[in-house]
Amino acid sequence: MFRGRFEHALDAKGRLSVPVYFRELLATHYDERLIVTNFDGCLWAYPMAEWMEIEQKIAQLPQFKEEVKALQRVFVSGAAECPLDKAGRILLPPALRDYAGILREVTLVGATRRIELWARERWVVVFNGAQSALNDMGERLAGLGL
């Protein structure tokens, strides 16, 4: 499971260094390929095996439902395979960087089965909002068994 937050920067070619902790998880439990897609104002990076499970689930959904078509048109169509190079970096395609507003500074966020990639300034706003919302969710989280 991916956890923790790390701050890195893109290089001039649009490559992002994946934190050693995440690389070790990938090497131990998966392979060194990530599928990166756009969603929720950031990029979601999945190990290939996790992505394949999601694709299978999406393929089983009723294909004519509006929400399924929207999910395919945004989430699936934006997906790009981004293998780690020998230096532990991934090349983020320009369209994905543009979607997420990533120019240079990136916050990588472990989110259990995926890694979120945020433009640092967007991350600060989202994190502060989530922290405020979490303070009001105690009973709902307890209802989920947490």
C-alpha positions as CSV (number, residue, x, y, z in Angstrom):
1,M,0.0,0.0,0.0
2,F,1.2,3.4,-0.9
3,R,1.4,5.9,2.0
4,G,3.2,9.2,2.8
5,R,3.9,12.5,1.0
6,F,6.9,13.4,-0.9
7,E,8.0,16.6,-2.8
8,H,9.9,16.4,-6.0
9,A,10.4,18.5,-9.1
10,L,10.1,17.7,-12.8
11,D,13.2,18.0,-14.8
12,A,13.4,20.0,-18.1
13,K,12.2,17.0,-20.1
14,G,9.1,16.4,-18.0
15,R,10.5,13.5,-16.0
16,L,9.6,13.0,-12.4
17,S,11.7,11.0,-9.9
18,V,9.5,8.5,-8.1
19,P,10.4,8.3,-4.4
20,V,12.6,5.4,-3.3
21,Y,9.9,4.1,-1.0
22,F,7.3,3.9,-3.8
23,R,9.9,2.3,-6.2
24,E,10.7,-0.4,-3.6
25,L,6.9,-1.2,-3.3
26,L,6.6,-1.4,-7.0
27,A,9.6,-3.7,-7.4
28,T,8.5,-5.9,-4.5
29,H,4.8,-6.2,-5.2
30,Y,4.3,-5.2,-8.9
31,D,6.5,-4.4,-11.8
32,E,8.0,-1.1,-12.7
33,R,5.2,0.2,-14.9
34,L,2.7,2.9,-13.8
35,I,-0.5,3.9,-15.6
36,V,-1.0,7.6,-15.0
37,T,-4.4,9.2,-15.7
38,N,-6.2,12.5,-15.0
39,F,-8.9,12.8,-12.4
40,D,-10.0,15.2,-9.6
41,G,-7.6,18.0,-10.6
42,C,-4.5,15.8,-10.2
43,L,-2.9,12.7,-11.7
44,W,-3.6,9.2,-10.4
45,A,-0.8,6.7,-10.9
46,Y,-1.5,3.0,-10.6
47,P,0.8,0.0,-10.8
48,M,-0.2,-1.9,-13.9
49,A,-1.8,-4.8,-12.0
50,E,-4.1,-2.4,-10.0
51,W,-5.0,-0.6,-13.3
52,M,-5.9,-3.8,-15.0
53,E,-8.4,-4.6,-12.2
54,I,-10.0,-1.1,-12.6
55,E,-10.2,-1.5,-16.4
56,Q,-11.9,-4.9,-15.9
57,K,-14.4,-3.4,-13.5
58,I,-15.2,-0.5,-15.9
59,A,-15.5,-2.9,-18.8
60,Q,-18.3,-4.8,-16.9
61,L,-20.3,-1.6,-16.3
62,P,-23.4,-0.8,-18.5
63,Q,-21.7,0.9,-21.4
64,F,-24.6,3.2,-22.3
65,K,-25.0,4.8,-18.9
66,E,-23.9,8.5,-19.0
67,E,-21.7,8.2,-15.9
68,V,-19.9,5.2,-17.4
69,K,-19.3,7.0,-20.7
70,A,-18.0,10.0,-18.8
71,L,-15.6,7.8,-16.8
72,Q,-14.3,6.2,-19.9
73,R,-13.9,9.6,-21.7
74,V,-12.0,11.2,-18.9
75,F,-10.4,8.6,-16.7
76,V,-9.7,5.8,-19.2
77,S,-8.9,7.9,-22.3
78,G,-6.4,10.0,-20.3
79,A,-4.4,6.9,-19.2
80,A,-0.8,6.6,-20.3
81,E,1.7,3.9,-19.5
82,C,4.7,5.5,-17.8
83,P,7.4,3.0,-17.1
84,L,10.2,3.8,-14.6
85,D,13.6,4.4,-16.3
86,K,16.9,3.2,-14.8
87,A,17.1,6.3,-12.7
88,G,13.7,5.7,-11.2
89,R,11.9,8.4,-13.1
90,I,8.7,8.5,-15.1
91,L,8.0,10.8,-18.1
92,L,4.7,12.6,-17.6
93,P,3.1,13.3,-21.0
94,P,2.4,17.0,-21.6
95,A,-1.4,16.5,-21.8
96,L,-1.4,15.0,-18.3
97,R,0.9,17.7,-16.9
98,D,-1.4,20.4,-18.4
99,Y,-4.5,18.8,-16.9
100,A,-3.0,18.8,-13.4
101,G,-1.3,22.2,-13.7
102,I,2.1,20.6,-13.0
103,L,4.8,23.0,-14.2
104,R,7.7,22.0,-11.9
105,E,7.0,21.3,-8.2
106,V,5.1,18.1,-7.5
107,T,3.7,16.5,-4.3
108,L,3.4,12.8,-4.6
109,V,0.7,11.4,-2.2
110,G,0.4,7.8,-1.3
111,A,-3.3,6.8,-1.5
112,T,-3.3,3.1,-0.6
113,R,-3.5,1.4,-4.1
114,R,-2.5,4.5,-6.1
115,I,-0.2,7.5,-6.0
116,E,-1.6,10.9,-6.6
117,L,0.6,13.5,-8.3
118,W,-0.3,17.1,-7.5
119,A,1.0,20.5,-8.5
120,R,2.3,21.6,-5.2
121,E,0.2,24.8,-5.0
122,R,-3.0,22.8,-5.7
123,W,-2.1,20.2,-3.1
124,V,-1.8,22.8,-0.4
125,V,-5.4,24.0,-1.1
126,V,-6.8,20.4,-1.3
127,F,-5.0,19.2,1.8
128,N,-6.2,22.2,3.9
129,G,-9.8,21.6,2.6
130,A,-9.6,17.8,3.4
131,Q,-8.2,18.5,6.8
132,S,-11.1,20.8,7.6
133,A,-13.7,18.3,6.3
134,L,-12.1,15.5,8.2
135,N,-12.7,17.3,11.4
136,D,-16.4,17.1,10.8
137,M,-16.5,13.4,9.7
138,G,-15.8,11.6,12.9
139,E,-19.2,9.9,13.2
140,R,-19.4,9.0,9.5
141,L,-15.9,7.4,9.7
142,A,-16.9,5.5,12.8
143,G,-19.9,4.2,10.9
144,L,-17.5,2.8,8.3
145,G,-15.7,0.9,11.1
146,L,-12.7,3.2,11.4
